[in-house]
Protein backbone atom coordinates (compact mmCIF):
# COMPACT_ATOMS: atom_id res chain seq x y z
CA UNK A 1 0.00 0.00 0.00
CA UNK A 2 1.39 3.40 -1.00
CA UNK A 3 2.19 5.81 1.80
CA UNK A 4 0.26 9.12 1.55
CA UNK A 5 2.54 11.99 0.57
CA UNK A 6 1.36 13.94 3.61
CA UNK A 7 3.11 11.42 5.86
CA UNK A 8 6.54 12.16 4.40
CA UNK A 9 8.63 14.67 6.36
CA UNK A 10 9.14 18.20 5.12
CA UNK A 11 12.44 18.88 3.40
CA UNK A 12 12.67 15.45 1.79
CA UNK A 13 11.80 14.54 -1.77
CA UNK A 14 9.77 11.37 -2.27
CA UNK A 15 10.83 9.01 -5.05
CA UNK A 16 10.59 5.34 -6.01
CA UNK A 17 13.56 3.25 -7.10
CA UNK A 18 13.38 -0.04 -8.96
CA UNK A 19 16.27 -2.47 -9.34
CA UNK A 20 17.06 -6.17 -8.92
CA UNK A 21 13.37 -7.01 -9.33
CA UNK A 22 12.40 -4.88 -6.31
CA UNK A 23 10.74 -1.49 -5.91
CA UNK A 24 10.75 0.68 -2.79
CA UNK A 25 10.00 4.29 -1.98
CA UNK A 26 12.77 6.53 -0.73
CA UNK A 27 13.21 9.93 0.87
CA UNK A 28 15.93 12.13 -0.61
CA UNK A 29 17.34 14.97 1.46
CA UNK A 30 18.75 18.21 0.14
CA UNK A 31 21.78 17.90 -2.13
CA UNK A 32 24.70 18.98 0.02
CA UNK A 33 27.73 16.80 -0.60
CA UNK A 34 28.65 13.12 -0.47
CA UNK A 35 25.82 10.58 -0.47
CA UNK A 36 24.93 8.62 2.68
CA UNK A 37 22.31 5.86 2.54
CA UNK A 38 20.59 5.74 5.95
CA UNK A 39 18.62 2.51 6.44
CA UNK A 40 15.96 2.63 9.13
CA UNK A 41 15.23 0.21 11.95
CA UNK A 42 12.26 -2.12 12.37
CA UNK A 43 10.07 0.83 13.41
CA UNK A 44 10.45 2.39 9.97
CA UNK A 45 11.28 5.97 9.01
CA UNK A 46 9.91 7.57 12.16
CA UNK A 47 10.64 11.11 13.43
CA UNK A 48 13.75 9.94 15.30
CA UNK A 49 15.28 8.51 12.13
CA UNK A 50 14.38 11.70 10.26
CA UNK A 51 16.12 13.74 12.99
CA UNK A 52 19.17 11.47 12.65
CA UNK A 53 19.16 12.04 8.89
CA UNK A 54 19.06 15.79 9.48
CA UNK A 55 22.01 15.61 11.89
CA UNK A 56 24.04 13.72 9.28
CA UNK A 57 22.94 16.15 6.56
CA UNK A 58 24.15 19.07 8.68
CA UNK A 59 27.68 17.70 8.22
CA UNK A 60 27.44 18.35 4.45
CA UNK A 61 25.96 15.07 3.26
CA UNK A 62 23.13 14.21 0.90
CA UNK A 63 21.09 11.70 2.90
CA UNK A 64 18.93 9.08 1.18
CA UNK A 65 16.48 7.05 3.29
CA UNK A 66 15.00 3.92 1.67
CA UNK A 67 11.51 3.09 2.96
CA UNK A 68 11.72 -0.69 3.30
CA UNK A 69 8.90 -1.30 5.80
CA UNK A 70 5.69 0.34 6.99
CA UNK A 71 6.24 3.93 8.08
CA UNK A 72 4.77 4.74 11.49
CA UNK A 73 3.81 8.20 12.67
CA UNK A 74 5.12 9.61 15.99
CA UNK A 75 3.62 6.69 17.92
CA UNK A 76 4.67 3.22 16.78
CA UNK A 77 1.69 0.85 17.18
CA UNK A 78 2.65 -2.57 18.46
CA UNK A 79 0.69 -4.21 15.65
CA UNK A 80 2.68 -2.38 13.00
CA UNK A 81 5.95 -3.40 14.60
CA UNK A 82 4.78 -7.00 14.53
CA UNK A 83 3.83 -6.71 10.86
CA UNK A 84 7.27 -5.33 10.08
CA UNK A 85 8.93 -8.10 12.07
CA UNK A 86 6.88 -10.71 10.22
CA UNK A 87 7.86 -9.13 6.90
CA UNK A 88 11.55 -9.30 7.77
CA UNK A 89 11.18 -12.92 8.90
CA UNK A 90 9.36 -14.30 5.86
CA UNK A 91 9.90 -12.00 2.87
CA UNK A 92 12.30 -13.36 0.28
CA UNK A 93 13.99 -9.98 -0.23
CA UNK A 94 15.13 -9.82 3.41
CA UNK A 95 16.01 -13.50 3.88
CA UNK A 96 16.31 -13.07 7.65
CA UNK A 97 17.33 -16.63 8.43
CA UNK A 98 19.41 -17.35 5.34
CA UNK A 99 23.03 -18.09 6.11
CA UNK A 100 25.91 -17.78 3.67
CA UNK A 101 23.65 -16.37 0.97
CA UNK A 102 23.25 -12.85 -0.36
CA UNK A 103 19.92 -11.16 0.30
CA UNK A 104 18.12 -9.62 -2.70
CA UNK A 105 17.58 -6.40 -0.72
CA UNK A 106 21.36 -5.86 -0.66
CA UNK A 107 21.50 -5.97 -4.47
CA UNK A 108 18.76 -3.33 -4.51
CA UNK A 109 20.64 -1.16 -2.01
CA UNK A 110 23.88 -1.43 -4.00
CA UNK A 111 22.04 -0.33 -7.14
CA UNK A 112 20.44 2.54 -5.19
CA UNK A 113 23.84 3.72 -3.95
CA UNK A 114 25.24 3.82 -7.48
CA UNK A 115 22.17 5.58 -8.85
CA UNK A 116 22.17 8.27 -6.16
CA UNK A 117 25.93 8.79 -6.52
CA UNK A 118 25.50 9.47 -10.23
CA UNK A 119 22.42 11.61 -9.62
CA UNK A 120 24.34 13.77 -7.13
CA UNK A 121 27.15 14.38 -9.62
CA UNK A 122 29.62 11.81 -8.20
CA UNK A 123 30.54 13.86 -5.10
CA UNK A 124 33.53 12.64 -3.11
CA UNK A 125 35.32 9.30 -3.37
CA UNK A 126 32.21 7.17 -2.90
CA UNK A 127 29.06 6.50 -0.90
CA UNK A 128 28.47 5.91 2.81
CA UNK A 129 25.86 3.60 4.29
CA UNK A 130 24.44 3.42 7.82
CA UNK A 131 22.45 0.33 8.80
CA UNK A 132 20.62 -0.06 12.12
CA UNK A 133 19.13 -3.10 13.85
CA UNK A 134 17.72 -5.47 11.19
CA UNK A 135 19.57 -3.48 8.51
CA UNK A 136 22.94 -3.32 10.29
CA UNK A 137 24.29 -6.29 8.37
CA UNK A 138 23.11 -4.77 5.10
CA UNK A 139 25.74 -2.05 5.56
CA UNK A 140 28.43 -4.73 5.85
CA UNK A 141 27.23 -6.56 2.74
CA UNK A 142 27.21 -3.33 0.73
CA UNK A 143 30.97 -2.94 1.23
CA UNK A 144 31.43 -5.55 -1.50
CA UNK A 145 30.64 -2.73 -3.94
CA UNK A 146 33.89 -0.72 -4.32
CA UNK A 147 31.84 2.47 -4.53
CA UNK A 148 30.98 2.12 -0.82
CA UNK A 149 33.68 4.00 1.08
CA UNK A 150 32.10 4.08 4.54
CA UNK A 151 29.90 1.54 6.33
CA UNK A 152 28.32 1.83 9.79
CA UNK A 153 26.78 -1.33 11.26
CA UNK A 154 24.81 -0.21 14.30
CA UNK A 155 23.47 -3.03 16.50
CA UNK A 156 23.27 -5.56 13.61
CA UNK A 157 20.43 -7.92 14.50
CA UNK A 158 20.10 -10.29 11.51
CA UNK A 159 20.11 -13.17 11.58
CA UNK A 160 18.23 -13.10 14.88
CA UNK A 161 20.39 -14.25 17.77
CA UNK A 162 19.06 -17.79 18.03
CA UNK A 163 21.31 -20.64 19.20
CA UNK A 164 23.94 -21.25 16.55
CA UNK A 165 23.35 -17.88 14.88
CA UNK A 166 24.71 -15.53 17.52
CA UNK A 167 28.15 -15.07 15.85
CA UNK A 168 26.65 -14.84 12.36
CA UNK A 169 27.45 -11.51 10.64
CA UNK A 170 24.57 -11.82 8.19
CA UNK A 171 26.74 -11.78 5.05
CA UNK A 172 27.46 -14.55 2.58
CA UNK A 173 30.78 -16.40 2.59
CA UNK A 174 31.68 -14.77 -0.74
CA UNK A 175 30.87 -11.31 0.61
CA UNK A 176 32.89 -11.97 3.76
CA UNK A 177 35.93 -12.85 1.63
CA UNK A 178 35.56 -9.52 -0.18
CA UNK A 179 35.17 -7.71 3.14
CA UNK A 180 38.45 -9.23 4.29
CA UNK A 181 40.14 -8.15 1.06
CA UNK A 182 38.93 -4.57 1.35
CA UNK A 183 39.92 -4.47 5.02
CA UNK A 184 43.42 -5.62 4.11
CA UNK A 185 43.51 -2.75 1.59
CA UNK A 186 42.65 -0.20 4.28
CA UNK A 187 38.86 -0.19 4.54
CA UNK A 188 37.46 0.38 8.03
CA UNK A 189 33.96 -0.54 9.17
CA UNK A 190 32.40 1.27 12.15
CA UNK A 191 30.28 -0.94 14.43
CA UNK A 192 28.17 0.10 17.43
CA UNK A 193 26.18 -1.71 20.10
CA UNK A 194 25.18 -1.57 23.76
CA UNK A 195 27.22 -3.89 25.98
CA UNK A 196 24.10 -5.55 27.38
CA UNK A 197 22.16 -5.90 24.12
CA UNK A 198 21.01 -9.53 23.61
CA UNK A 199 19.52 -8.73 20.18
CA UNK A 200 22.92 -7.78 18.77
CA UNK A 201 25.15 -10.04 20.89
CA UNK A 202 28.71 -9.27 21.87
CA UNK A 203 29.98 -12.45 20.22
CA UNK A 204 28.89 -11.02 16.88
CA UNK A 205 30.89 -7.85 17.48
CA UNK A 206 33.90 -9.88 18.59
CA UNK A 207 33.76 -11.96 15.43
CA UNK A 208 33.53 -8.79 13.36
CA UNK A 209 36.73 -7.51 14.99
CA UNK A 210 38.42 -10.87 14.36
CA UNK A 211 37.40 -11.12 10.71
CA UNK A 212 37.97 -7.41 10.00
CA UNK A 213 40.75 -6.26 12.36
CA UNK A 214 40.51 -2.59 11.34
CA UNK A 215 36.90 -2.36 12.60
CA UNK A 216 36.18 0.72 14.70
CA UNK A 217 34.09 -1.10 17.32
CA UNK A 218 32.15 0.99 19.86
CA UNK A 219 30.32 -0.52 22.83
CA UNK A 220 28.12 1.74 24.93
CA UNK A 221 28.20 0.88 28.67
CA UNK A 222 24.83 -0.51 29.75
CA UNK A 223 23.32 -2.99 32.19
CA UNK A 224 19.80 -2.82 30.78
CA UNK A 225 19.05 -5.56 28.19
CA UNK A 226 16.34 -3.32 26.73
CA UNK A 227 18.98 -0.91 25.44
CA UNK A 228 19.38 -1.50 21.72
CA UNK A 229 19.19 1.46 19.32
CA UNK A 230 22.45 3.37 19.73
CA UNK A 231 22.10 6.13 17.14
CA UNK A 232 18.37 6.59 17.65
CA UNK A 233 18.91 6.83 21.42
CA UNK A 234 21.60 9.45 20.79
CA UNK A 235 18.90 11.58 19.14
CA UNK A 236 16.28 10.89 21.82
CA UNK A 237 18.62 11.49 24.80
CA UNK A 238 21.13 14.12 23.64
CA UNK A 239 22.36 14.68 27.21
CA UNK A 240 23.96 11.23 27.47
CA UNK A 241 27.71 11.76 26.92
CA UNK A 242 28.46 8.20 25.72
CA UNK A 243 25.65 8.32 23.14
CA UNK A 244 26.62 11.84 22.08
CA UNK A 245 30.19 10.61 21.51
CA UNK A 246 28.89 7.63 19.51
CA UNK A 247 26.88 9.89 17.21
CA UNK A 248 29.64 12.48 16.88
CA UNK A 249 32.18 9.75 16.18
CA UNK A 250 29.94 8.25 13.51
CA UNK A 251 29.59 11.58 11.71
CA UNK A 252 33.35 12.16 12.02
CA UNK A 253 33.95 8.69 10.55
CA UNK A 254 31.68 9.44 7.59
CA UNK A 255 33.40 12.80 7.06
CA UNK A 256 36.88 11.28 7.15
CA UNK A 257 35.96 8.60 4.61
CA UNK A 258 33.77 10.63 2.28
CA UNK A 259 35.04 14.20 2.42
CA UNK A 260 38.60 13.22 1.54
CA UNK A 261 40.07 12.73 -1.95
CA UNK A 262 40.62 9.00 -1.34
CA UNK A 263 40.63 6.74 -4.37
CA UNK A 264 37.65 4.39 -4.71
CA UNK A 265 38.86 0.84 -4.15
N, C-alpha and C positions, 0 to 999 in steps of 0.2 A: 504494500500500500504506500502510495506516495505521501511524503510529508508535506503538509501545507506550508507555503512559502512564509507565512506569518510566523511560523515557529523557528525560522532560522535567525540567528543573531544579527543585529545591525553591524555593518562594516565588513561583512563577508559576502562574497558572491557565491551563489548556488550554481552548481554545474553537475553534470552526469558524465562519468567516464566508463567506457566499455573496452575491455581487453581480456584476452585469455578465456573467452566464453562467459565472462561475468560482467555485470553492470551495477555500479553503486553510485549514489549521490556523493558529492563532496562539497566542502566549504572552502573557498579560496580567500585568504586574507589579502590585504593591500600589498602590492608589489614593492618590496623594500630591501632587496638583496638576495642572498643565497636562499635556496629552497629547503625548507624543513617539513617533512611529512610527519604530522602528529597523529598517532593512532589511539583512539579513545579506549577506555576501559569497558567492562561489561555494562555499566550504567549508560553508555552511549555518550553523545556529545552534549553533555549537560553544562550548566553555567560555569561550573568549576573548570571543566576542560577548556571552555571558551576563554576564561580568564587566564589559564595557563598559556593558551595560544597567544593571547595578547601580550603576556610578559615576554615570551620568546620573540614575538614580532618587534617589541620595543628595542631589542638588541640588533635591529637591522636584518631581519629575516622575513622572507615571504613564507607564511605558514599555510599549509594545505592540510585540511582535516577530512579524511575519508569518513563517510557515514556508513558503517558496516552493519550496525544493528539498530533496533528501534531507538528513537531519540526521545528521552523523557523531558518533561519540563522541569521546573525548579525542584519539585518533589518527585522522587523516583518510586513509583508504585511497586510493591513487592511482586505483583503478578507480572509486570513488565520485565523485571529483573529475571524472573523465572523463565519467561519466554526467551529472553536473550541467552540465558544459560542453556536452555534446551536447543536453541539454534546452534550454538557453538559445539554442543555435544554431538549433534546428529547430522548437521549440514556437511555435504561433501566438500564444499569450498574451504571449510575450517579444519576438518580432519583432526578433531581434538585428540583422539586416542591413537592416531597413526604414528608409528615409530619408524624411523629411518626412511621416511618418504616425504617428498616435498608436498606442501599444501598448495592447492590451486590459488588460494587468496594471495600467497606470496608472489606468484607470477603476475597477478593483477597489480599488486603494489609496486613491483619492480617496473612494470610498464607505466604506471602512474608517475613514478619518480622521473623516468626519462621524459615523459610527455611534459610534465610541469617544468622541468629543467630547460627544455627547448622553448617552451612558451614564455618563460621568464627571461629569455635571451642568454642562456648559459652562464649565469652569474657564478663566479667563484669556481673552485676546483671540482665541485661535485655537489651531491645532495646529502642532507642529514635526515635521519629517521629516528623518531622517539616512539617506542612501544611501551604500553603499560598493561599490567595484569595479563589477560588472555592474549594480548597482542605483543607482549614483551619479547617472546621468541621470534615473532615476525621480523623485528628489527635485526636480530642476529642473522636470520636467513637472507635478508636483503643485502647483507654485506657481500654476498657472492657476486652481485653486480658491481663491477669496478667503478661505476659512477657514484656509488654510495661511499662517502668519505667520512661520515660520522654516524655512529649507531648507539642509541641509548636503550638498554633493556632494563626497564624498571619493573621490579617484582614479577618476573616472568612466571606465569602460572599454568602454561600448557606444555606438555600434557599434565592433567591434574595429578596432584601428588599422592597417587595411590601406591600401594606396595609394589616395588619393582620399577616404578616410574619416577621416584623422587629425584634421582640424579639426571634424568633425561632433560636435555637442553631444548628439545622440540625442533631440532633441525635434522635433515637427512644426513646419512653417512657421507654422501658426496659433498653436501654443503659444508659439513664440518671439516672435511679435508681442505676445501677452499678457504674456510675461515682460518685454519692453521697457516696456510700459505700466505694469506694477506697479513696475518699477525707477524709472521717471520719477516715480512717486507716492511713492517713498521706501523701497521694499522693497530688502533687501540679502541676497543669497545669500552663503554662506560656502563656499569651495572649497579643498580640500587635495590635495596630491600631493607625491611625492618629485621632486626636480629631475632625477634620472636615469631615471625610470620610463618605459620605452618602451610599456607597456600603456596608460597614461593620458598621452599625449604633451603636451609643453609647448605645442604649437601649439593644442591644444584649450583649455587654460587661458587662453592669450592671447586667443583668440577670445571666450571667456566674458567676459573683462574688457572687450573692445571692445564687445560687444553689450550687456552689462549693466555700465556703468561703476562702479556702487556695489559691485560684488562684493568681498568680503573674501577675497582670494586669498592662500593660504599655501603656500609651497614649502619643503619640508624639505631642507636641504643633504644631498647624497648623490652618491657616485660609483659606486655598485653598482647595475647595472640590475636586480638581483633585488629591490631594495627597492620595495615596492608598497603595502602595507596600513598607512596612516598611523595610524588610530585603533586598530586591532588591535595594531600594534607598540607603541603607547603603553602598552597594557595589559601586553604581554609584557615590555617593557624599561622599567620605570618610572624607571630611573636616567638615561635619556637626556633632557637638558634641552630639546632642541628638540621632541621628541615630547611631553614633559610639557606644554610650553607650548601645543602644538597641541591637546591634549586639554582643557587648562584653558580655552583660548580658545574652544573649541567649546562647552563647557558655559556659559561666560560669555555667549556669543552667544545661546544658547537662552534663558538666563535674562533677558537684556535684551529679547528679542523677546516672550517668553511670560509673564513675571512682571510685566509692566507693564500699565497700563490702556489700551493703545493700541486704537484703533478698528479693527475688521476691515475691510479694504479689498477 
